[in-house]
Amino acid sequence: MPPSTHLAVLDDEADITQLLATYLAGHGFRVSQVHSGGALMELMSRDAPELVLLDLGLPGEDGFAIARQLREHWRCGLVIVTGRSDAVDKVVGLEVGADDYVTKPFDLRELVARVKAVLRRLAPAGAAPVKATTEPASLLRFADWQLDIAARRLLNPKGHEVTLTTGEFDLLNTLVTHPGRVLSRDFLLEHARGRDAGPFDRTIDVQIGRLRRKIEADPDMPQIIKSVRGAGYILIPKVEAA
């Protein structure tokens, strides 16, 4: 990770943004502090960061709406850092495209580790490959879909690109490079998200649901990514090099 990696910290409390900026700068990041959604959007247009740390509890603003706007217009890492610890908020945060969700109070060392993990997953090339039974090709075909691992793109059967978040791509990549194998939630979280699962972590279930809505003809009757009760998920179609 180059020392110039640019992060943006959005929080309405200046002491929090200053604390994070100082600590992150000590780990080699260039950090911009912003205190409103409008200020963040102006920064994105002028000097877009590689990753945004977003607080949801902004006075008079909807943090989820800001997250959606980021996902609609920019490809960057997104880590929600918030005092909202409710499971529903976490699920919504992941649904709108966050790559990770960290609740306050948090350990600064853990936050830096999570930021670095997201940035590693964003790297288009040179990242450590997922361990699989065989060395994956760069372009893989399954059920007439094509996953371009090097370019981090998914093409539908008509050849059109389907936009995936960083987390969705990494999850699909893990499934496609382990076809026909039942993969547990712990395995998927470790390999696709770079961290261990907590006892109530439903991150993988949320992202599987999002993936199904994008690639299944009928998300309620999935034929590509199937659930195995009590065990995890499995990619059903044959995978071959395109």
C-alpha positions as CSV (number, residue, x, y, z in Angstrom):
1,M,0.0,0.0,0.0
2,P,1.6,3.3,-1.1
3,P,2.1,6.0,1.5
4,S,-0.1,8.4,-0.5
5,T,-3.2,6.3,-0.2
6,H,-6.0,8.8,0.3
7,L,-8.7,8.4,2.9
8,A,-11.7,10.6,3.8
9,V,-13.1,10.7,7.3
10,L,-16.7,12.0,7.5
11,D,-18.0,12.7,11.0
12,D,-19.8,15.7,12.4
13,E,-17.5,15.8,15.5
14,A,-14.2,17.5,14.7
15,D,-12.4,15.9,17.6
16,I,-13.2,12.4,16.2
17,T,-12.0,13.2,12.7
18,Q,-8.9,14.8,14.1
19,L,-8.1,11.7,16.2
20,L,-8.6,9.4,13.2
21,A,-6.7,11.6,10.8
22,T,-3.7,11.8,13.2
23,Y,-3.7,8.1,13.8
24,L,-4.2,7.1,10.2
25,A,-1.5,9.6,9.0
26,G,0.8,7.8,11.4
27,H,0.2,4.6,9.4
28,G,1.2,6.3,6.1
29,F,-2.2,7.5,4.9
30,R,-3.1,10.9,3.5
31,V,-6.3,11.9,5.2
32,S,-9.0,14.4,4.4
33,Q,-11.5,15.5,7.2
34,V,-15.0,16.4,6.2
35,H,-18.0,17.1,8.4
36,S,-21.0,16.9,6.1
37,G,-22.3,15.0,3.1
38,G,-22.0,18.1,0.9
39,A,-18.4,18.5,1.9
40,L,-17.7,14.9,1.1
41,M,-19.3,15.1,-2.3
42,E,-17.3,18.2,-3.1
43,L,-14.1,16.3,-2.1
44,M,-15.1,13.3,-4.2
45,S,-15.4,15.5,-7.3
46,R,-12.2,17.3,-6.6
47,D,-9.8,14.8,-5.1
48,A,-11.6,11.4,-4.7
49,P,-10.1,9.2,-1.9
50,E,-9.6,5.5,-2.3
51,L,-11.7,4.8,0.8
52,V,-14.2,6.7,2.9
53,L,-14.8,6.3,6.6
54,L,-18.5,7.3,7.1
55,D,-20.4,8.0,10.3
56,L,-24.1,7.4,10.0
57,G,-25.2,9.8,12.8
58,L,-24.9,13.1,11.0
59,P,-27.3,15.9,12.3
60,G,-29.9,16.6,9.7
61,E,-28.5,14.1,7.2
62,D,-29.1,10.5,6.2
63,G,-25.9,8.6,6.4
64,F,-27.4,5.7,4.4
65,A,-28.3,8.1,1.6
66,I,-24.7,9.4,1.5
67,A,-23.5,5.8,1.2
68,R,-25.9,5.1,-1.7
69,Q,-24.7,8.2,-3.4
70,L,-21.1,7.1,-3.1
71,R,-22.0,3.7,-4.5
72,E,-23.9,5.2,-7.4
73,H,-21.2,7.5,-8.6
74,W,-17.8,6.4,-7.3
75,R,-15.8,3.2,-7.0
76,C,-14.1,3.5,-3.7
77,G,-13.8,1.5,-0.4
78,L,-16.5,2.3,2.1
79,V,-16.3,1.6,5.8
80,I,-19.1,2.7,8.1
81,V,-17.9,3.8,11.5
82,T,-20.8,4.6,13.7
83,G,-22.3,4.4,17.2
84,R,-25.3,2.5,15.8
85,S,-24.8,-1.1,16.9
86,D,-28.3,-2.4,16.1
87,A,-28.2,-5.4,13.8
88,V,-30.8,-3.8,11.5
89,D,-28.5,-0.8,10.9
90,K,-25.6,-3.1,10.1
91,V,-27.7,-5.1,7.6
92,V,-28.9,-1.9,5.9
93,G,-25.3,-0.6,5.8
94,L,-24.1,-3.7,4.0
95,E,-27.2,-3.6,1.8
96,V,-26.3,-0.1,0.5
97,G,-22.8,-1.3,-0.3
98,A,-20.5,-0.8,2.7
99,D,-17.4,-3.0,2.6
100,D,-17.3,-3.1,6.4
101,Y,-19.2,-1.9,9.4
102,V,-17.4,-0.8,12.6
103,T,-19.2,0.3,15.8
104,K,-18.0,2.9,18.3
105,P,-16.2,2.6,20.6
106,F,-13.5,0.8,18.5
107,D,-9.9,-0.1,18.8
108,L,-7.9,2.1,16.5
109,R,-5.5,-0.7,15.6
110,E,-8.5,-2.9,14.6
111,L,-9.9,0.0,12.5
112,V,-6.6,0.3,10.6
113,A,-6.4,-3.4,10.0
114,R,-10.0,-3.4,8.6
115,V,-9.1,-0.4,6.4
116,K,-6.1,-2.1,5.0
117,A,-8.1,-5.3,4.4
118,V,-10.6,-3.4,2.3
119,L,-7.9,-1.7,0.4
120,R,-6.2,-5.0,-0.4
121,R,-9.5,-6.3,-1.8
122,L,-9.8,-3.2,-3.9
123,A,-6.4,-3.7,-5.5
124,P,-7.2,-4.9,-9.1
125,A,-4.0,-6.9,-9.7
126,G,-1.1,-8.3,-7.7
127,A,-3.3,-9.2,-4.7
128,A,-2.7,-12.6,-3.1
129,P,-5.0,-15.1,-4.9
130,V,-7.6,-17.0,-3.0
131,K,-6.4,-20.5,-2.3
132,A,-8.4,-22.9,-4.4
133,T,-8.1,-26.5,-5.5
134,T,-6.7,-25.4,-8.9
135,E,-5.0,-22.2,-10.0
136,P,-7.8,-20.0,-11.4
137,A,-7.6,-18.5,-14.9
138,S,-8.1,-14.8,-15.2
139,L,-11.4,-15.1,-17.0
140,L,-13.9,-17.7,-15.8
141,R,-17.3,-18.7,-17.2
142,F,-20.2,-20.1,-15.3
143,A,-23.8,-20.5,-16.4
144,D,-23.1,-18.1,-19.4
145,W,-21.7,-15.5,-17.0
146,Q,-18.1,-14.3,-17.1
147,L,-16.0,-13.2,-14.1
148,D,-12.9,-11.3,-15.1
149,I,-10.7,-11.7,-12.0
150,A,-7.9,-9.4,-13.2
151,A,-10.2,-6.5,-14.2
152,R,-12.6,-7.3,-11.3
153,R,-15.6,-7.3,-13.6
154,L,-18.7,-9.4,-14.0
155,L,-20.3,-9.8,-17.4
156,N,-23.8,-11.1,-17.9
157,P,-24.8,-13.6,-20.6
158,K,-25.3,-10.7,-23.1
159,G,-21.8,-9.4,-22.4
160,H,-22.9,-6.4,-20.4
161,E,-21.0,-5.5,-17.2
162,V,-23.0,-5.9,-13.9
163,T,-21.8,-3.5,-11.2
164,L,-20.6,-5.3,-8.0
165,T,-19.4,-3.8,-4.8
166,T,-15.9,-4.8,-3.5
167,G,-17.4,-7.2,-1.1
168,E,-19.8,-8.8,-3.6
169,F,-17.0,-9.3,-6.1
170,D,-14.7,-10.9,-3.5
171,L,-17.5,-13.2,-2.4
172,L,-18.4,-14.3,-5.9
173,N,-14.7,-14.7,-6.7
174,T,-14.4,-17.1,-3.7
175,L,-17.4,-19.1,-4.8
176,V,-16.4,-19.3,-8.5
177,T,-12.9,-20.4,-7.6
178,H,-14.3,-23.2,-5.4
179,P,-17.1,-24.6,-7.6
180,G,-19.1,-27.5,-6.4
181,R,-17.8,-27.2,-2.8
182,V,-20.0,-26.3,0.2
183,L,-18.3,-23.3,1.7
184,S,-19.1,-22.3,5.3
185,R,-19.9,-18.8,6.3
186,D,-16.7,-18.7,8.3
187,F,-14.7,-19.8,5.3
188,L,-16.4,-17.2,3.1
189,L,-15.9,-14.4,5.6
190,E,-12.3,-15.2,6.1
191,H,-11.4,-15.6,2.4
192,A,-13.7,-12.9,0.9
193,R,-13.7,-10.4,3.8
194,G,-10.3,-11.1,5.4
195,R,-11.6,-11.5,8.9
196,D,-13.2,-14.0,11.3
197,A,-16.9,-14.2,11.9
198,G,-18.5,-13.2,15.2
199,P,-21.3,-15.3,16.7
200,F,-24.1,-13.2,15.2
201,D,-22.3,-12.0,12.0
202,R,-24.7,-12.2,9.1
203,T,-22.5,-10.3,6.6
204,I,-22.2,-13.3,4.2
205,D,-26.0,-13.9,4.2
206,V,-26.7,-10.3,3.3
207,Q,-24.2,-10.3,0.5
208,I,-25.4,-13.6,-0.9
209,G,-28.9,-12.1,-1.1
210,R,-27.5,-9.1,-3.0
211,L,-25.6,-11.4,-5.4
212,R,-28.6,-13.5,-6.1
213,R,-30.7,-10.4,-7.0
214,K,-28.0,-9.6,-9.6
215,I,-27.3,-13.0,-11.1
216,E,-30.2,-15.3,-10.5
217,A,-33.2,-15.4,-12.9
218,D,-35.4,-15.9,-9.8
219,P,-33.6,-14.9,-6.5
220,D,-36.2,-16.7,-4.5
221,M,-35.4,-20.0,-6.4
222,P,-31.7,-19.7,-6.9
223,Q,-30.0,-22.1,-9.4
224,I,-26.5,-20.6,-9.3
225,I,-25.7,-20.1,-5.6
226,K,-27.6,-22.5,-3.4
227,S,-27.9,-22.7,0.3
228,V,-26.9,-25.9,2.2
229,R,-28.8,-25.8,5.4
230,G,-26.6,-25.7,8.4
231,A,-23.4,-25.8,6.3
232,G,-23.1,-22.7,4.0
233,Y,-23.3,-22.0,0.3
234,I,-22.3,-23.8,-2.9
235,L,-21.8,-22.6,-6.5
236,I,-23.7,-25.1,-8.7
237,P,-22.7,-24.5,-12.3
238,K,-19.6,-25.9,-13.9
239,V,-16.8,-23.3,-14.1
240,E,-14.4,-23.2,-17.0
241,A,-11.8,-20.9,-18.4
242,A,-13.3,-18.5,-20.9
